[in-house]
């Protein structure tokens, strides 16, 4: 069975790890487990922007797994960007092996609000499944409730579910059967 390896570059509580793995397994039909490997994203830091280039992180990640068999998801604590956008919540190789999600802007504290750990976990799960959907070849979905609906604002993440709509689920099932 193929596996989604999760590389957290921050401390995740055991219950968060478990919820994340279960949600990924239920939505992708692949096993999910944490991978304890040394990975330092500092090479992707851009001093001018004071952010981390997510595409560079993806390139570093894909070298951590065997090509063609598994997928890898990094969860990072720092602010991500791609050159054409101010920030991104995450990025993935379309129909490829690697994805990255940042919790930096998923935390209410970023917006001057009180901490809400449960909300951060929900957002992390949604964004992780969203980015993994791209690794399975899926593009953004127009269905507002689908996890693959694009999110420009954190409020849009809150409005969608952590599940694929029927059409996207069909594609995931097809891809998982490969």
N, C-alpha and C positions, 0 to 999 in steps of 0.2 A: 504494500500500500504506500502511496506517495504521502509525503509529509510537508506541512508548513512549519518551518523552524522559526521560532520567535527569539530574537536577540534583544533583550531589554538593556538599554544603556542607562537605566535608572532603576531604583529599587521598586519592585512591584510587590504589594502584599500578596500572601498566598491565595486569599480568596479572589483577588483580582486576576491573578494568573489562571486560576481554575475557570473563572467565568469567561475569560478571554479565549482560552483553549476550547471550552465547550461550545461557545458561540461560533468560533471559526469552524470547528468540526461539523456542527449542525448545518451551517450555511454552505460550506465548500465540499463536504463529503470526503475530506482528506483529514488525516490525523494531524494534530497540532501539539507541539512540545517545545519547551524552552531549550535553547541551545546555549551552553556556556562556553563562549569563545571570546578570546581577546579581540575587541574591535574598538578602535578609538576614532571617533569622527572628527577629530581636530583638523585633519588634513583638508576638510571641506569648509573650514571657517574662512569667511571673507571679512577682512578687517575694515574695509570701507563701509560695508553694509551692516557689520556687526551681527551677521546671521550666518547660517550654514547652508551651503549649496546642496540641495537634496539630490540632484542628479549625480553629483560626485559621490555622495554616500551610496547611492544605488550601485555605482560601478564597483566600489569597494566591497559591497555586500555579496555580489554575485560570485566573487572569488572564494567565498566561504563554503559553498555547497557544490556537489557534483552537478555538472551541466545536464539539463534535460530530465532530471528525475524529481526534484523537490523545489520548494519555494522557500524564500526567507523574508522575514518581516522584522525590521528594526523598529524599536520604540525608543524615541529619543526625547530628552528634556529641553532641547534648545530650539530656537526659532529657525524655521526653514524658509528658503526662497528658491525660486528659479528666476533667471534674469528678466523675464518679461512680466513678472508679478511681484507685488510688494511682499507677499508671503504666501505660503501654502501650508495646509494642515498635514499634507503628506504627498507622496508621489510614488508611482509604480512604473515598471517596465510593462508596456502593453503586451500581453501574451508572452511575458518573460518571467524570469525567476525571482525578481527582487522588488520589495516595497519598503517604504519608510513612513512612519507616522510620528508626528511630534505632539506632545501634550502641552507644549508651551502656551499656545493660544486656546487650548481646551479648558484651561483652568479659569474659573470666575475671577480669581485674584488678578489676572491679567487686565481685566476691565474694571478693577477697583471694587469688586464685590467680595463678600465673605466667602471663605472656602466652602466647597460643596463636593466632598470626595466621591459621593455616589454619582453625581452628575458627571464628573470627570471620567469615571469608569464607563458610564453609558456612552459618552462621546468617544472614548478610546475604542470601545468595541465597534461602534458604528464606523468610525474612520478606518479601523484596521480591516474590517470586512469590505468596506468600500475600495480601499487600495488593493486588497487581494483580488477583488472582482476584476480589476484591470489586469492583473497578472494572468487571469484566466481568459483574457481577450475581450472582455466586456467594456463597452464605452458608457458614457453617462446616459442615464435613463430619464425619460421625461415624466415618469410616474413619481409624483411628489413624495409618496410614502416609501418608495424603494430606496434601499441603502445606497444604490448607485446613482441616485439623483445628485447633481452637482451642488456643492455647498460653498458659497462665497462668504457667508457670515455664519458665525457659530450658532445663531438662532435657527438657521436652516438645518443644521445637524440635529438640533433638538426636535424639530418637527418630523423628521423621517424615522422610520423604524430601523432595526438592525438586520432586517431580512430583505432578501431579493423579492421583487415582484414575480408574478407567475412567468412572465416572458424571460426575465433574467435568470430565474431559477432553472428554467428549461435549458438555457445555454450552459449554466454551471453543471447541470447533470450530464449534458452531452460532453462537456469538456472533461469532467471527472471520469467518464467512462473510457477515455482514450487509453 
